[in-house]
């Protein structure tokens, strides 16, 4: 039914939504395959939240994401049912499946024949009968590109659809979306640093190379990699005019580069591109995807003896495992990766990379769950001090301030040594950080460090107790200049709570006013 594939105008979003909700409500107790597409993941998520809220509590919503390693709709639904036993009782529910936006359109690795998208279609095609065990409306969210292909790639599944629903994000929605990029005190390392060229120049060069060398050249693969870096830079530096589009283009060009590098057996550049693509995914908060790419880069680097790329992949792998969550095993894996990287990134040969990894390693030890807490903090402090051998105030002022802040956190929590002296060291380090982290230059970092400094003053043992609390109150109030309720609701609430505690124990001023 080719007429089912047509471009729907933006004004049709409400019509699509109304049809979707109507069919969900009419599908109680029966299997309904509902295929929805959207060109923007943030807009898509807002639609999902909307219909789940509207249908609840009569029709509760359940969500599951496809596993890109095994992109099977049936497996995802079985996983959802196992996690929610009530779904086996046949009560009303709507099941929402996402994750197709993360599937790669190129095969990574010489032993991989089919792409993740092709495997997804393969699973869909042979899924129909098994889906009968799920008597629910199932909303499968796909990208517009996958929607265009699904009718001929999985015709049997397509023939069972109960409806197709297209949603198009307006430019206003796209421009106001904030990317899921983590701002943190850890570093990513690119295995080779390349200054990005302007997009116009890169695209012009792509056309020239295609005309002169054809569609399958090493030069074209390099240019695709450079385009991926250019779009990544726009997103990372919050300069993207059309955020989701620029993210998609960046990922697409990196994937085009890897496809050509695999075809041409260009393993050195493939290892570098996989590492950079992993960094892009990590900056977008997609840590599992990043880990998979780093592992591929690591294997290739070791195979060809590219030690610098190996060390970069190990370092980035460590950071990704840290951000998967502070589970004991994740932190142990991160620590092992950092230590392996440091065997290559020595202080003498790669002083800046060595300092970066020392900082990352210190953060991992500071949060470590296994081992003795006291010893973990000592190891963290030693690693921060190592980093400061390279990160001097004069040579690397921003990195010096970051490491001073991290060192202060470790000393504030330190178990060994005299508590009073540890707090003095922490306060001094926070004040060092604030020499660089000014309100004008780094407002968010300034607010965070002000909040940390206030907490240290609240705990301070030395000095006049009344004056310490005045310092704490002043620093909390400084932080609230940036941490407004509108811009930073979580930080605002936390700081307000801390400020309230300081006023509760305040010695100066009228007791009634403080309370």
Residue pairs with C-beta under 8 A, 6 or more apart in sequence:
1 151
2 151
4 151
4 164
5 147
5 148
5 151
5 164
7 166
8 16
8 166
8 168
9 168
10 168
10 170
12 166
12 168
13 167
13 168
16 36
16 165
16 166
16 167
17 47
17 50
17 51
17 165
17 167
19 163
19 165
20 34
20 36
20 51
20 139
20 163
20 165
21 51
21 54
21 55
23 32
23 34
23 137
23 162
23 163
24 32
24 34
24 51
24 55
24 59
24 94
24 137
24 139
25 55
25 59
27 136
27 137
27 162
28 59
28 92
29 90
29 92
29 135
30 135
31 131
31 132
31 134
31 135
31 136
31 138
32 136
32 137
32 138
32 162
32 163
33 131
33 138
33 140
33 157
33 160
33 161
33 162
34 137
34 138
34 139
34 140
34 161
34 162
34 163
34 165
35 140
35 142
35 147
35 150
35 161
35 163
35 164
35 165
36 44
36 47
36 139
36 140
36 141
36 142
36 164
36 165
36 166
36 167
37 141
37 142
37 143
37 144
37 146
37 147
37 164
37 165
37 166
37 167
38 44
38 47
38 141
38 143
38 144
38 166
38 167
38 168
38 169
39 143
39 144
39 167
39 168
39 169
39 244
40 169
40 173
40 174
40 177
40 244
41 101
41 244
42 169
42 173
42 177
42 244
43 167
43 169
43 173
43 174
44 98
44 141
44 167
47 167
48 61
48 63
48 96
48 98
48 139
48 141
51 61
51 94
52 60
52 61
52 94
52 96
55 61
55 94
58 92
59 92
59 93
59 94
60 92
60 93
60 94
61 93
61 94
61 95
61 96
62 80
62 84
62 87
62 93
62 94
62 95
62 96
63 80
63 95
63 96
63 97
63 98
64 76
64 77
64 79
64 80
64 95
64 96
64 97
64 98
65 76
65 97
65 98
65 99
66 72
66 73
66 76
66 97
66 98
66 99
66 100
66 102
66 103
66 120
67 75
67 76
67 99
68 99
68 102
68 103
68 104
68 116
68 288
68 289
68 292
69 292
70 119
71 99
71 100
71 103
71 116
71 117
71 119
71 120
71 123
72 120
72 123
72 127
73 97
73 120
73 123
73 124
73 127
73 131
73 140
74 123
74 127
74 130
74 131
75 123
76 97
76 99
77 95
77 97
77 131
77 134
77 138
80 87
80 95
81 87
81 88
81 134
87 93
87 95
87 134
87 136
90 135
93 136
94 136
94 137
94 139
95 134
95 136
95 137
95 138
95 139
96 138
96 139
96 141
97 138
97 139
97 140
97 141
98 141
100 117
100 120
100 140
100 141
100 142
100 143
100 146
101 141
101 143
102 286
102 289
103 115
103 116
103 117
103 120
103 146
104 115
104 116
104 117
104 255
105 115
105 116
105 117
105 252
105 255
106 115
106 255
106 256
106 258
106 259
106 262
107 113
107 114
107 115
107 259
107 262
108 258
108 262
108 274
108 293
108 296
109 262
109 296
110 262
114 122
117 146
117 149
118 153
120 146
121 149
121 150
121 153
121 154
122 154
124 150
124 153
124 154
124 157
125 153
125 154
125 155
125 156
125 157
126 156
127 157
128 156
128 157
128 160
131 138
131 160
137 162
142 150
144 166
147 164
147 166
150 157
150 158
151 158
169 244
171 242
174 242
174 243
174 244
174 245
175 241
175 242
175 243
177 243
177 244
179 235
179 238
179 240
179 243
179 247
179 284
180 284
180 285
181 235
181 236
181 283
181 284
181 285
182 282
182 283
182 285
182 323
183 444
184 323
185 359
185 363
185 402
185 405
185 406
186 319
186 322
186 323
186 359
186 360
186 363
187 315
187 319
187 356
187 357
187 359
187 360
188 279
188 282
188 283
188 315
188 316
188 319
189 311
189 312
189 315
189 316
189 353
189 356
189 357
190 272
190 275
190 276
190 279
190 312
191 271
191 272
191 275
191 276
191 297
191 301
191 306
191 308
191 309
191 311
191 312
191 313
192 272
192 308
192 309
194 226
194 229
196 226
196 229
196 230
196 233
197 226
197 230
198 230
199 227
199 230
199 231
202 223
202 226
202 227
202 230
203 227
205 223
206 220
206 223
206 224
206 227
209 217
209 219
209 220
209 223
210 220
213 219
213 220
216 260
216 263
216 264
217 260
217 264
218 260
218 264
218 266
218 269
220 260
221 256
221 257
221 260
221 261
221 264
221 266
221 269
221 273
222 257
222 269
224 253
224 254
224 256
224 257
224 260
225 253
225 254
225 257
225 269
225 272
225 273
225 276
227 249
227 250
227 253
228 250
228 251
228 252
228 253
228 254
228 257
228 273
228 276
228 277
228 280
229 276
230 250
231 240
231 246
231 247
231 249
231 250
231 253
232 250
232 254
232 276
232 279
232 280
232 283
233 239
234 240
234 246
234 250
235 243
235 246
235 247
235 250
235 280
235 283
235 284
236 283
240 246
240 247
247 284
250 280
251 277
251 280
251 281
254 273
254 276
254 277
254 280
255 277
257 269
257 273
258 270
258 273
258 274
258 277
260 266
261 267
261 269
261 270
261 273
262 270
267 300
267 303
267 304
268 304
268 306
268 309
270 300
271 297
271 300
271 301
271 304
271 306
271 309
271 313
272 297
272 309
274 293
274 294
274 296
274 297
274 300
275 293
275 294
275 297
275 309
275 312
275 313
275 316
277 293
278 289
278 290
278 291
278 292
278 293
278 294
278 297
278 313
278 316
278 320
279 290
279 316
281 287
281 289
281 290
281 293
282 290
282 316
282 319
282 320
282 323
285 323
287 320
287 321
287 323
287 324
288 324
290 316
290 320
291 317
291 320
291 321
291 324
294 313
294 316
294 317
294 320
295 313
295 317
297 309
297 313
298 310
298 313
298 314
298 317
300 306
301 307
301 309
301 310
301 313
302 310
307 344
308 344
308 350
310 344
311 341
311 343
311 344
311 345
311 350
311 353
312 341
312 353
314 337
314 338
314 340
314 341
314 344
315 337
315 338
315 341
315 345
315 353
315 356
315 357
315 360
317 333
317 334
317 337
318 333
318 334
318 335
318 336
318 337
318 338
318 341
318 357
318 360
318 361
318 364
319 334
319 360
321 330
321 331
321 333
321 334
321 337
322 330
322 331
322 334
322 360
322 363
322 364
322 367
324 330
326 367
326 369
327 369
328 369
328 370
331 364
331 367
331 368
331 369
331 370
332 368
332 370
334 360
334 364
335 361
335 364
335 365
335 368
338 357
338 360
338 361
338 364
339 361
341 357
342 354
342 357
342 358
342 361
344 350
345 353
345 354
345 357
346 354
347 354
347 386
347 389
347 390
351 390
352 390
352 396
354 386
354 390
355 386
355 387
355 389
355 390
355 391
355 396
355 399
356 387
358 383
358 384
358 386
358 387
359 383
359 384
359 387
359 391
359 399
359 402
359 403
359 406
361 383
362 379
362 380
362 381
362 382
362 383
362 384
362 387
362 406
362 410
363 380
363 406
365 376
365 377
365 379
365 380
365 383
366 376
366 377
366 380
366 406
366 409
366 410
366 413
368 376
373 415
374 415
374 416
377 410
377 413
377 414
377 415
377 416
378 414
378 416
380 410
381 407
381 410
381 411
381 414
384 403
384 406
384 407
384 410
385 407
387 399
387 403
388 400
388 403
388 404
388 407
390 396
391 399
391 400
391 402
391 403
392 400
393 400
393 432
393 435
393 436
397 436
398 436
398 442
400 432
400 436
401 432
401 433
401 434
401 435
401 436
401 437
401 445
402 433
402 445
404 429
404 430
404 432
404 433
405 429
405 430
405 433
405 437
405 445
405 448
405 449
405 452
407 429
408 425
408 426
408 427
408 428
408 429
408 430
408 433
408 452
408 456
409 426
409 452
411 422
411 423
411 425
411 426
411 429
412 422
412 423
412 426
412 452
412 455
412 456
412 459
414 422
419 461
420 461
420 462
423 456
423 459
423 460
423 461
423 462
424 460
424 462
426 456
427 453
427 456
427 457
427 460
430 449
430 452
430 453
430 456
431 453
433 445
433 449
434 446
434 449
434 450
434 453
436 442
437 445
437 446
437 449
438 446
439 446
439 478
439 481
439 482
443 482
444 482
446 478
446 482
447 478
447 479
447 481
447 482
447 483
447 488
447 491
448 479
448 491
450 475
450 476
450 478
450 479
451 475
451 476
451 479
451 483
451 491
451 494
451 495
451 498
453 471
453 475
454 471
454 472
454 473
454 474
454 475
454 476
454 479
454 498
454 502
455 472
455 498
457 468
457 469
457 471
457 472
457 475
458 468
458 469
458 472
458 498
458 501
458 502
458 505
460 468
465 507
466 506
466 507
466 508
469 502
469 505
469 506
469 507
469 508
470 506
470 508
472 502
473 499
473 502
473 503
473 506
476 495
476 498
476 499
476 502
477 499
479 491
479 495
480 492
480 495
480 496
480 499
482 488
483 491
483 492
483 495
484 492
485 492
485 493
503 514
503 515
504 514
504 515
506 514
